[in-house]
Amino acid sequence: PDIAKKIQSYRVPPMISLRGGIKVSLWMILLVAFATGLLSGFLGVGGGFIRMPALFYLIGVPVPIAVGTDLFEIVFSGGIGSFLYAMDGAVDLTIVVPLLAGSAGGARIGAAATSLVDEDEIKVYFGVMLLLGAIAVALRKIGTFLDVPVLQTVSLVVILGAATLVAGAVVVSSIRALRAETDSTTNVTN
């Protein structure tokens, strides 16, 4: 993206080299990190909705690396937050264990699937998820403000539907990519 190229053009030492031949000032990364952290704190949303797009659009990191980098960072920031909540007695381990088991499997499948899907497709899916997520939040807030409980339910249906739609699209795209890869390998060996 053009804005990423502009940010990369600021040569304020120390400069660091990123994957893909990208050189960027450490100060720019820290500025983006501070801004995304601030927005996450204000809006109450995770880094996946703010930090991952910032890594791609502002720093110029390829989407798969932005996703992986964001998830890796969340291990540490989430670990600190989890520890602090646990110290206050606000963690229920009977819920944590099954959540961890399910999310570990899902994360593995998701990482494998997104590595097969074209980066531009991932951007579209991510944009659809953000848009539908914003609509769901708006419906929920409007429902609360106007005291229309059915909008709370519609909000839940929209967000669950969006997640199902996007996950399904990634799975279908990854299966197509695997088939195309298998077909090209089969044609080469014949």
C-alpha positions in Angstrom: 0.0 0.0 0.0 1.1 3.6 -0.7 0.9 4.7 2.9 3.2 1.8 3.9 5.7 3.0 1.3 5.5 6.5 2.7 6.1 5.2 6.2 9.0 3.1 5.0 10.5 6.2 3.4 11.1 7.9 6.8 14.7 6.8 7.6 14.8 7.6 11.3 17.4 5.4 13.0 17.4 2.7 14.1 16.2 1.0 11.0 15.2 -2.6 11.1 14.9 -5.1 8.2 11.6 -7.1 8.0 10.7 -10.1 5.9 10.2 -9.4 2.2 13.1 -6.9 2.0 11.2 -4.2 3.9 13.2 -1.7 5.9 11.4 0.5 8.4 12.3 2.7 11.3 11.8 1.1 14.7 10.1 4.4 15.8 7.4 3.9 13.1 6.7 0.4 14.4 6.5 1.7 18.0 4.2 4.5 16.9 1.9 2.1 15.1 2.0 -0.3 18.1 1.1 2.6 20.5 -1.7 3.8 18.3 -3.2 0.3 17.8 -2.9 -0.4 21.5 -4.6 2.9 22.3 -7.4 2.1 19.8 -7.8 -1.4 21.2 -8.1 0.0 24.7 -10.6 2.6 23.6 -12.8 0.4 21.5 -12.4 -2.8 23.4 -11.5 -4.9 20.4 -8.5 -7.2 19.9 -5.4 -6.7 17.9 -6.7 -8.8 15.1 -9.1 -6.1 14.1 -6.6 -3.3 14.5 -3.0 -4.4 14.7 -3.0 -6.9 11.9 -4.4 -4.4 9.3 -2.0 -1.8 10.6 0.9 -4.1 10.1 -0.2 -4.7 6.5 -1.5 -1.2 5.5 0.9 1.0 7.5 4.1 -1.0 7.7 3.7 -3.1 4.5 4.1 -6.5 6.0 2.6 -9.3 3.8 -0.8 -10.5 5.2 0.3 -14.0 6.3 3.2 -12.5 8.2 1.0 -9.8 9.7 -1.4 -12.4 10.9 1.3 -14.6 12.4 3.2 -11.6 13.9 0.0 -10.3 15.5 -0.9 -13.8 16.9 2.6 -14.2 18.3 2.5 -10.8 20.0 -0.9 -11.6 21.5 0.7 -14.6 23.3 2.7 -12.2 25.4 0.2 -9.3 25.8 -2.6 -11.8 26.4 -0.4 -13.7 28.8 0.2 -10.6 30.9 -3.5 -9.7 30.9 -4.5 -13.3 31.7 -2.1 -13.4 34.6 -3.4 -10.2 36.1 -7.0 -11.4 35.7 -6.0 -14.7 37.4 -4.5 -12.8 40.3 -7.8 -11.1 40.8 -9.6 -14.5 40.7 -11.3 -13.7 37.4 -10.3 -16.9 35.5 -12.3 -20.1 35.5 -10.0 -23.0 34.5 -12.9 -25.3 33.9 -13.7 -23.1 30.9 -10.1 -22.4 29.9 -9.1 -26.0 29.3 -11.8 -26.8 26.7 -11.5 -23.4 25.1 -7.7 -23.9 24.8 -8.2 -27.4 23.2 -10.7 -26.2 20.7 -8.9 -23.0 19.8 -5.5 -24.7 19.4 -7.0 -27.1 16.9 -8.9 -24.3 15.1 -5.8 -22.1 15.0 -3.7 -24.9 13.4 -6.4 -25.5 10.7 -6.8 -21.8 10.2 -3.1 -21.1 9.8 -2.8 -24.0 7.3 -5.8 -22.9 5.4 -4.8 -19.2 5.1 -1.3 -20.2 3.9 -3.0 -21.8 0.9 -5.4 -18.9 0.1 -4.4 -16.0 -2.1 -3.5 -12.9 -0.1 -6.0 -10.7 -1.9 -8.8 -13.1 -1.1 -7.8 -13.0 2.6 -8.0 -9.2 2.5 -11.6 -9.4 1.1 -12.7 -12.0 3.7 -11.1 -9.8 6.5 -12.9 -6.7 5.1 -16.2 -8.6 5.0 -15.7 -9.8 8.6 -14.9 -6.2 9.8 -17.9 -4.7 8.0 -20.4 -7.3 9.3 -18.8 -7.1 12.8 -19.3 -3.4 12.8 -22.9 -3.8 11.7 -23.5 -6.4 14.5 -22.1 -4.0 17.1 -24.2 -1.1 15.7 -27.3 -3.2 15.8 -26.6 -4.2 19.4 -26.0 -0.7 20.5 -29.1 0.6 18.7 -31.1 -2.2 20.3 -29.9 -1.2 23.7 -30.4 2.5 23.2 -33.9 2.1 21.7 -34.8 -0.8 24.0 -35.5 -3.1 21.1 -34.4 -6.5 22.4 -34.8 -8.2 19.0 -31.9 -6.2 17.7 -29.7 -7.9 20.3 -30.6 -11.2 18.7 -30.2 -9.9 15.2 -26.7 -8.7 16.2 -25.8 -12.1 17.4 -27.1 -13.8 14.3 -25.1 -11.3 12.1 -21.8 -11.8 13.9 -22.1 -15.6 14.1 -23.3 -15.7 10.4 -20.3 -13.5 9.4 -17.8 -15.7 11.2 -19.4 -18.8 9.7 -19.4 -17.2 6.2 -15.8 -16.1 6.3 -14.5 -19.3 7.8 -16.4 -21.3 5.2 -15.0 -19.1 2.4 -11.5 -19.6 3.7 -12.0 -23.4 3.9 -13.5 -23.5 0.4 -10.7 -21.4 -1.1 -8.1 -23.5 0.6 -9.6 -26.7 -0.7 -9.7 -25.2 -4.2 -6.0 -24.2 -3.8 -5.1 -27.7 -2.7 -7.0 -29.3 -5.6 -5.3 -26.9 -8.1 -1.9 -27.8 -6.5 -2.7 -31.5 -6.7 -3.9 -31.2 -10.3 -0.7 -29.3 -11.4 1.5 -31.9 -9.6 -0.4 -34.8 -11.2 -0.1 -33.2 -14.7 3.6 -32.7 -14.3 4.3 -36.3 -13.3 2.2 -37.7 -16.1 
